Amino acid sequence: MWSSDLTRCKHEKKALHRLSRPKTTYNGPKRGIALMLDRGTFVAIFALLVGAPPAAAQSAYVRVSQVGYEAGRPPFRAYLMSTAAETGATFTVLAAGGQTVFASSIGALLGVWSNSATLTYSVYALDFTVPAGDGYTIAVAGPVPAVSPAFPVEDPATLYSGLLLNTKFFYETERDGPNYIPNALRTAPGHLNDASATVFQTPPLDSNDSITTTGTPLTPTGAVIDASGGWWDAGDYMKYVETTSYTVTLQEIGIRDFPDQMGVHAPLHPPAPPNSISYAGNASGAPASANFRTEAGFGVEFLMKMWDDGTKTLYYQVGNSQDWDNFPGLLSDYDIWRLPQADDDYQGCPIAAHFICHRPVFIAGPAGSPISPNLAGRLAAAFAVGYQLNRTGHPDFANRCLKDAEDIFALATRLMRTRLHRWAAARAVPAACSRSFRLTDIRKRYGTTTWSWARRNFISRCSLPAGICRPGCRSPIP
């Protein structure tokens, strides 16, 4: 699918975007590893940082969780990475005041890691137990010594609340359209012209992901839709249904499953995360809490604009990032750096900037045609969980979410339908609970993810243990 393809230009721009981000620096020769840890709240970001300072000669690093470790859930683990064998090495954990609170030999060699053909690191486990506290460091004594950055051991609320607020600030800053939120990074709405956007067919691409059309750069369908709202993707101003639907669903699941962290009971004005590099809570226009209800609703409203339930038509992308083979003078999103509000009248909207000022919307296929499962599964899940969150307080909105979820999922692929009905049959789920699912071909690369999301958010929540549909459950959505 075109919306999933990355061009050389996109790689270059994202590389520049990464370089422009503030990040922890160090004097070692190589960049560290980044991992994800899902614990406490599902959003705890587990970023492994590099070890301490000096010298180009240093070849060992201690990696710890930048977020920190949850108090009362030992043992904790850090990692020693060294270009030399660390046989016989020991390590100590030091409190903020410098006193030793734990000491041990390093653990077993776990394997090797490398991002270079000439440089390989041996990775050792450093398992330890300490009480709650802030400002811990780990010092390794051995063939090649190393010291970690400081890290906290705290309760989940202390570790994660500020990070969730940072995350919400990010999404508020990424808002497109008239309902932007003024803050330290935003002073004006962007892409107001998206409210009246022309729809085009997906163009053909060559092996370099360049558009190969002749005669006219893009082929219009004749439709014009309101494509305003939504969030931008990565370091550009593109908007994709695939990424937005995934993001919306995660926010909604957070609200549903972690109401004290991401819902109405999220703490007001949480403190900055321990040892944090930055904290959005101190910025102008920052949110007061990490309650994502409004933000998730903002995302759902955009997705509803991209799905025409009356005609069963899906629009999957706003904006163009590809270059043209036969129209080299036309600008695409990745060609220019600018603020979002500049696009509506970019340099007076000359012909070269036509698709910057008037961003195209791309259609997934003819009305009522099958939908690729990477789009259908995630989009239907976003609407399904939207129904769950709103069925009591906003029933009309919830019922629209439910209808959209059913109709989109019914247009997904045949293999998913087969897996769905086999799963339902094995668990005695009555046909009435799954009758609306008519699906077509599924790509292997998306099958597992899409299937698991569908199963968790539809059938399993619709049917009672005895195999009876929940009251009012016309299809696998609660």
C-alpha positions as CSV (number, residue, x, y, z in Angstrom):
1,M,0.0,0.0,0.0
2,W,1.2,3.4,-0.9
3,S,0.7,4.9,2.5
4,S,3.1,2.4,4.0
5,D,5.9,3.0,1.5
6,L,8.9,5.1,2.5
7,T,10.8,7.1,-0.1
8,R,14.5,8.0,0.0
9,C,13.4,11.6,0.8
10,K,11.4,10.4,3.7
11,H,14.4,8.5,5.1
12,E,16.6,11.6,4.8
13,K,14.0,13.9,6.4
14,K,13.4,11.6,9.3
15,A,17.1,11.2,9.8
16,L,17.4,15.0,10.0
17,H,14.4,15.1,12.3
18,R,16.1,12.6,14.7
19,L,19.3,14.6,14.7
20,S,17.3,17.7,15.6
21,R,15.8,16.2,18.7
22,P,17.3,16.9,22.1
23,K,18.8,13.8,23.5
24,T,21.2,12.6,26.2
25,T,24.8,12.8,25.0
26,Y,27.9,10.8,25.9
27,N,31.5,10.5,24.9
28,G,31.5,6.8,23.9
29,P,32.0,5.7,20.3
30,K,28.6,4.2,19.6
31,R,24.9,4.9,20.1
32,G,23.0,2.9,22.7
33,I,20.1,0.5,22.4
34,A,16.5,1.4,22.8
35,L,13.9,-1.0,24.1
36,M,10.3,-0.9,25.2
37,L,8.9,-2.1,28.5
38,D,5.2,-2.5,29.1
39,R,4.6,-2.5,32.9
40,G,2.6,-0.5,35.4
41,T,0.9,1.6,32.8
42,F,1.2,0.3,29.3
43,V,3.0,3.5,28.2
44,A,6.2,3.2,30.3
45,I,8.9,3.8,27.8
46,F,12.0,1.8,28.6
47,A,14.9,3.7,27.0
48,L,18.4,2.3,27.6
49,L,21.0,5.0,28.1
50,V,24.7,4.8,27.7
51,G,27.3,4.9,30.4
52,A,29.3,7.6,31.8
53,P,31.8,10.0,30.4
54,P,35.2,10.4,29.5
55,A,37.5,9.4,26.9
56,A,37.4,8.0,23.4
57,A,39.3,5.0,24.8
58,Q,36.3,3.9,26.9
59,S,34.8,0.7,25.6
60,A,32.3,-0.3,28.3
61,Y,28.9,1.1,29.2
62,V,26.2,0.4,31.8
63,R,22.7,0.6,30.4
64,V,19.9,1.3,32.8
65,S,16.2,2.2,32.4
66,Q,15.9,5.9,31.8
67,V,12.4,5.8,33.2
68,G,13.5,3.9,36.3
69,Y,12.4,0.8,38.1
70,E,9.2,0.1,40.1
71,A,9.9,-0.1,43.8
72,G,9.0,-3.3,45.5
73,R,9.3,-5.4,42.3
74,P,12.9,-6.7,42.4
75,P,15.2,-8.0,41.1
76,F,16.0,-5.1,38.8
77,R,18.2,-5.5,35.8
78,A,20.8,-3.3,34.1
79,Y,23.3,-4.3,31.4
80,L,27.0,-4.1,31.1
81,M,28.2,-3.8,27.5
82,S,31.9,-4.1,26.8
83,T,34.2,-4.6,23.9
84,A,36.5,-6.6,26.2
85,A,35.9,-9.7,28.2
86,E,34.7,-8.7,31.7
87,T,35.8,-12.0,33.4
88,G,35.9,-11.5,37.2
89,A,34.3,-8.0,37.1
90,T,32.1,-6.9,40.0
91,F,29.6,-4.0,40.4
92,T,28.2,-1.9,43.1
93,V,25.0,0.1,43.3
94,L,25.5,3.5,44.9
95,A,22.8,5.7,46.5
96,A,22.7,9.4,45.8
97,G,24.9,10.1,48.7
98,G,27.6,7.8,47.4
99,Q,27.2,4.9,49.9
100,T,27.1,1.4,48.6
101,V,23.7,-0.3,48.9
102,F,24.3,-3.4,46.8
103,A,27.3,-5.3,45.6
104,S,27.8,-8.4,43.5
105,S,29.7,-10.1,40.7
106,I,28.4,-9.4,37.2
107,G,26.0,-11.9,35.8
108,A,26.3,-14.3,32.9
109,L,27.2,-13.4,29.4
110,L,23.9,-12.9,27.7
111,G,25.2,-12.6,24.1
112,V,26.7,-10.0,21.9
113,W,25.4,-6.8,20.3
114,S,26.8,-4.8,17.4
115,N,25.8,-2.2,14.9
116,S,29.1,-2.4,13.1
117,A,31.1,-5.0,11.3
118,T,34.2,-4.1,13.2
119,L,32.8,-3.4,16.7
120,T,31.1,-5.9,18.9
121,Y,29.9,-5.6,22.5
122,S,29.6,-8.5,25.0
123,V,26.4,-8.0,27.1
124,Y,26.3,-9.1,30.7
125,A,23.4,-9.0,33.2
126,L,23.6,-6.8,36.3
127,D,20.8,-7.9,38.6
128,F,20.3,-6.0,41.8
129,T,17.8,-5.2,44.6
130,V,17.6,-1.7,46.3
131,P,14.9,0.1,48.2
132,A,13.0,3.1,46.8
133,G,15.1,6.1,46.1
134,D,16.4,8.5,43.5
135,G,19.8,9.2,42.1
136,Y,21.2,5.6,42.1
137,T,24.2,4.8,40.0
138,I,25.9,1.5,39.1
139,A,29.7,1.3,39.0
140,V,31.5,-1.7,37.4
141,A,35.0,-2.6,38.5
142,G,36.8,-5.0,36.2
143,P,39.0,-5.2,33.1
144,V,37.1,-2.2,31.6
145,P,35.4,-0.1,34.3
146,A,32.1,1.8,33.6
147,V,29.6,3.9,35.5
148,S,25.9,4.3,34.7
149,P,23.8,7.4,34.5
150,A,21.6,8.2,37.5
151,F,18.3,6.4,37.8
152,P,15.3,6.2,40.2
153,V,13.5,3.4,41.9
154,E,10.0,4.7,42.7
155,D,6.3,3.8,42.8
156,P,4.6,3.7,39.4
157,A,2.7,6.9,39.9
158,T,6.0,8.8,40.5
159,L,7.7,7.1,37.5
160,Y,4.9,7.3,34.9
161,S,2.5,10.2,35.6
162,G,4.8,12.9,34.3
163,L,5.7,10.8,31.2
164,L,2.0,10.4,30.4
165,L,1.6,14.1,30.7
166,N,4.5,14.6,28.3
167,T,2.8,12.2,25.9
168,K,-0.4,14.0,26.0
169,F,1.4,17.3,25.4
170,F,3.0,15.8,22.3
171,Y,-0.4,14.8,20.8
172,E,-1.9,18.2,21.6
173,T,1.0,19.8,19.8
174,E,0.6,17.5,16.8
175,R,-3.0,18.5,16.3
176,D,-3.9,19.7,12.8
177,G,-6.9,21.8,11.7
178,P,-8.9,24.6,13.4
179,N,-9.1,22.8,16.8
180,Y,-5.4,23.2,17.6
181,I,-4.3,23.9,21.2
182,P,-2.1,27.0,21.6
183,N,1.0,26.2,23.6
184,A,4.8,26.9,23.8
185,L,5.2,25.2,20.4
186,R,2.0,26.2,18.6
187,T,0.8,29.7,17.8
188,A,-1.7,29.1,14.9
189,P,-3.9,26.4,13.3
190,G,-2.5,24.5,10.3
191,H,-4.0,23.2,7.1
192,L,-7.4,24.9,7.2
193,N,-7.7,24.1,3.5
194,D,-8.1,20.4,4.4
195,A,-11.7,21.2,5.3
196,S,-12.4,21.2,1.5
197,A,-10.0,18.7,0.1
198,T,-10.1,17.1,-3.3
199,V,-10.0,13.3,-3.5
200,F,-7.6,11.5,-5.9
201,Q,-7.0,8.0,-7.0
202,T,-3.8,6.3,-5.7
203,P,-1.2,7.0,-8.3
204,P,1.2,4.4,-9.8
205,L,4.8,4.3,-8.3
206,D,8.1,3.1,-9.7
207,S,10.7,1.1,-7.9
208,N,12.0,4.4,-6.2
209,D,8.5,5.2,-5.0
210,S,8.2,8.1,-7.4
211,I,4.8,8.9,-9.0
212,T,4.8,7.8,-12.7
213,T,1.6,9.6,-13.9
214,T,1.6,11.4,-17.3
215,G,-0.7,14.1,-18.6
216,T,-1.9,15.1,-15.1
217,P,0.0,14.7,-11.8
218,L,-2.9,13.1,-10.0
219,T,-6.3,11.8,-11.1
220,P,-9.3,13.3,-9.2
221,T,-12.3,11.2,-8.4
222,G,-14.6,14.2,-8.4
223,A,-15.2,14.0,-4.6
224,V,-14.4,16.8,-2.1
225,I,-14.4,15.9,1.6
226,D,-13.6,17.5,5.0
227,A,-10.2,16.1,5.9
228,S,-9.4,18.6,8.6
229,G,-8.2,17.5,12.1
230,G,-6.1,14.5,13.0
231,W,-2.4,14.4,14.0
232,W,0.6,14.7,11.8
233,D,2.8,11.7,11.2
234,A,6.4,11.6,12.5
235,G,8.4,14.7,11.5
236,D,6.2,15.8,8.6
237,Y,2.6,17.0,8.1
238,M,1.2,13.8,6.5
239,K,-1.9,12.3,8.0
240,Y,-2.5,8.5,7.7
241,V,-5.6,6.5,8.7
242,E,-3.3,3.5,9.5
243,T,-1.2,5.3,12.1
244,T,-3.9,7.4,13.5
245,S,-6.3,4.5,14.0
246,Y,-3.5,2.6,15.8
247,T,-2.8,5.6,18.0
248,V,-6.5,6.2,18.8
249,T,-7.0,2.6,19.8
250,L,-4.1,2.7,22.2
251,Q,-5.3,5.9,23.8
252,E,-8.8,4.5,24.2
253,I,-7.5,1.2,25.7
254,G,-5.5,3.3,28.1
255,I,-8.6,5.3,29.1
256,R,-10.6,2.1,29.5
257,D,-8.1,-0.1,31.3
258,F,-6.1,2.5,33.2
259,P,-8.7,5.2,34.2
260,D,-6.6,6.3,37.2
261,Q,-3.6,7.1,34.9
262,M,-5.2,8.0,31.5
263,G,-8.9,8.6,32.2
264,V,-11.0,10.9,34.3
265,H,-9.1,10.1,37.5
266,A,-5.6,10.9,36.1
267,P,-3.8,13.1,38.6
268,L,-3.7,16.8,38.2
269,H,-0.4,18.5,37.7
270,P,1.8,15.5,38.3
271,P,5.4,16.1,39.2
272,A,8.2,15.9,36.7
273,P,9.5,12.4,36.2
274,P,12.6,11.6,38.3
275,N,15.9,12.5,36.5
276,S,13.9,13.8,33.5
277,I,15.6,15.7,30.8
278,S,12.5,17.8,30.1
279,Y,9.0,18.0,31.5
280,A,6.0,19.4,29.5
281,G,4.1,20.3,32.7
282,N,6.2,23.4,33.1
283,A,5.5,24.6,29.5
284,S,3.1,27.3,28.4
285,G,-0.2,25.7,27.4
286,A,0.6,22.3,28.9
287,P,-2.3,20.0,29.8
288,A,-3.3,19.8,33.5
289,S,-3.5,16.0,33.5
290,A,-3.0,12.9,31.4
291,N,-6.7,12.4,30.9
292,F,-6.8,11.3,27.2
293,R,-10.5,11.3,26.7
294,T,-10.6,14.6,24.8
295,E,-7.6,13.7,22.7
296,A,-8.9,10.2,21.8
297,G,-12.2,11.8,20.8
298,F,-10.3,14.3,18.6
299,G,-8.7,11.3,16.8
300,V,-12.0,9.4,16.4
301,E,-13.6,12.5,14.9
302,F,-10.9,12.7,12.2
303,L,-11.3,8.9,11.4
304,M,-15.0,9.4,11.0
305,K,-14.3,12.0,8.3
306,M,-12.1,9.5,6.5
307,W,-14.8,6.9,6.4
308,D,-18.0,7.5,4.5
309,D,-20.4,4.9,5.9
310,G,-23.2,5.9,3.6
311,T,-21.2,4.8,0.5
312,K,-18.8,2.5,2.3
313,T,-15.8,4.5,1.1
314,L,-12.4,4.8,2.9
315,Y,-10.0,7.6,2.4
316,Y,-6.6,6.6,3.8
317,Q,-4.2,9.5,3.4
318,V,-4.1,13.3,3.5
319,G,-1.1,15.0,1.8
320,N,1.5,13.7,-0.6
321,S,5.1,12.8,0.2
322,Q,6.2,11.3,-3.1
323,D,8.1,13.0,-5.9
324,W,7.0,12.9,-9.6
325,D,9.0,11.4,-12.4
326,N,7.3,13.5,-15.0
327,F,6.4,16.7,-13.0
328,P,9.8,17.4,-11.3
329,G,8.8,21.0,-10.5
330,L,6.0,20.1,-8.1
331,L,6.7,20.2,-4.4
332,S,5.7,17.4,-2.0
333,D,5.6,17.4,1.8
334,Y,9.1,16.3,2.3
335,D,10.7,18.9,0.0
336,I,10.3,21.9,2.3
337,W,10.7,22.9,6.0
338,R,8.1,25.2,7.4
339,L,5.5,25.8,10.1
340,P,2.1,24.1,9.5
341,Q,0.2,27.3,9.2
342,A,2.4,28.3,6.2
343,D,0.9,25.6,3.9
344,D,-2.5,27.1,3.2
345,D,-0.9,30.0,1.3
346,Y,2.6,28.8,0.8
347,Q,4.6,31.5,-1.0
348,G,1.3,32.7,-2.6
349,C,0.5,29.2,-3.9
350,P,2.3,29.0,-7.2
351,I,1.8,26.0,-9.5
352,A,4.8,24.3,-7.9
353,A,3.1,24.5,-4.5
354,H,-0.4,23.5,-5.6
355,F,-0.4,20.2,-3.6
356,I,1.2,22.0,-0.6
357,C,-1.6,24.6,-0.4
358,H,-4.4,22.2,-1.5
359,R,-3.4,18.8,0.0
360,P,-4.7,15.8,-1.8
361,V,-6.8,13.0,-0.2
362,F,-6.3,9.5,-1.5
363,I,-9.1,6.9,-1.7
364,A,-8.5,3.3,-0.7
365,G,-10.7,1.9,-3.5
366,P,-14.2,2.1,-5.1
367,A,-17.2,2.4,-2.8
368,G,-17.9,-0.9,-1.1
369,S,-14.7,-2.6,-2.2
370,P,-12.6,-4.8,0.2
371,I,-10.3,-3.0,2.6
372,S,-6.7,-4.0,3.3
373,P,-6.6,-5.6,6.8
374,N,-3.9,-3.3,8.1
375,L,-6.5,-0.5,7.7
376,A,-9.7,-2.4,8.4
377,G,-8.6,-4.2,11.6
378,R,-7.1,-1.1,13.3
379,L,-9.8,1.3,12.1
380,A,-12.6,-1.0,13.2
381,A,-10.9,-1.5,16.6
382,A,-10.6,2.3,17.1
383,F,-14.4,2.7,16.5
384,A,-15.2,-0.4,18.6
385,V,-13.4,0.8,21.7
386,G,-14.8,4.2,21.0
387,Y,-18.2,2.6,21.4
388,Q,-17.2,1.0,24.7
389,L,-16.1,4.3,26.1
390,N,-19.2,6.3,25.0
391,R,-22.1,3.9,25.1
392,T,-23.3,5.3,28.5
393,G,-22.5,9.0,28.3
394,H,-22.9,9.6,24.6
395,P,-25.1,6.8,23.2
396,D,-25.7,8.5,19.8
397,F,-22.0,8.9,19.2
398,A,-21.3,5.4,20.5
399,N,-23.9,3.9,18.1
400,R,-22.3,5.6,15.2
401,C,-18.9,4.2,16.2
402,L,-20.5,0.7,16.5
403,K,-22.1,0.9,13.0
404,D,-18.8,2.2,11.5
405,A,-16.8,-0.6,13.1
406,E,-19.2,-3.3,11.9
407,D,-19.3,-2.0,8.3
408,I,-15.5,-1.5,8.0
409,F,-14.8,-4.9,9.5
410,A,-17.3,-6.5,7.1
411,L,-15.1,-5.3,4.2
412,A,-11.9,-6.7,5.5
413,T,-10.3,-9.9,3.9
414,R,-11.5,-13.4,3.5
415,L,-8.6,-15.1,5.4
416,M,-9.4,-13.0,8.4
417,R,-13.1,-14.0,8.2
418,T,-12.0,-17.7,8.1
419,R,-9.8,-17.3,11.2
420,L,-12.6,-15.3,12.9
421,H,-15.3,-17.9,12.4
422,R,-12.9,-20.8,13.3
423,W,-12.1,-19.1,16.5
424,A,-15.8,-18.4,17.2
425,A,-16.8,-22.0,16.4
426,A,-14.1,-23.4,18.7
427,R,-15.6,-21.4,21.6
428,A,-19.3,-22.0,20.8
429,V,-19.8,-18.3,19.9
430,P,-23.3,-18.3,18.2
431,A,-23.5,-17.1,14.6
432,A,-25.6,-14.1,15.6
433,C,-22.5,-12.8,17.4
434,S,-20.3,-12.9,14.3
435,R,-22.7,-12.7,11.4
436,S,-21.6,-9.3,10.2
437,F,-18.0,-10.3,9.3
438,R,-17.4,-10.7,5.6
439,L,-13.7,-10.4,5.0
440,T,-11.2,-10.9,1.9
441,D,-7.3,-11.6,1.3
442,I,-5.0,-10.8,4.2
443,R,-1.3,-10.1,3.9
444,K,0.9,-12.3,6.1
445,R,2.7,-9.2,7.5
446,Y,-0.5,-7.9,9.0
447,G,-2.4,-11.0,9.8
448,T,-1.4,-11.7,13.3
449,T,-1.6,-8.1,14.6
450,T,-5.0,-7.4,12.9
451,W,-6.5,-10.8,14.0
452,S,-5.5,-10.4,17.6
453,W,-6.9,-6.9,17.9
454,A,-10.1,-8.0,16.2
455,R,-10.5,-11.0,18.5
456,R,-9.8,-9.1,21.7
457,N,-12.0,-6.1,20.9
458,F,-14.9,-7.8,19.2
459,I,-16.0,-11.4,19.7
460,S,-14.5,-12.1,23.1
461,R,-16.2,-9.1,24.6
462,C,-19.5,-9.7,22.9
463,S,-20.3,-13.3,24.0
464,L,-21.0,-14.5,27.4
465,P,-19.2,-17.6,28.7
466,A,-22.2,-19.8,28.0
467,G,-22.0,-18.9,24.3
468,I,-24.9,-16.4,24.4
469,C,-24.6,-13.0,22.9
470,R,-24.7,-10.1,25.3
471,P,-28.1,-8.2,25.2
472,G,-28.3,-6.0,22.2
473,C,-25.1,-7.4,20.7
474,R,-25.8,-7.8,17.0
475,S,-22.2,-8.5,16.2
476,P,-18.9,-9.1,18.0
477,I,-18.8,-5.7,19.6
478,P,-19.9,-5.1,23.2
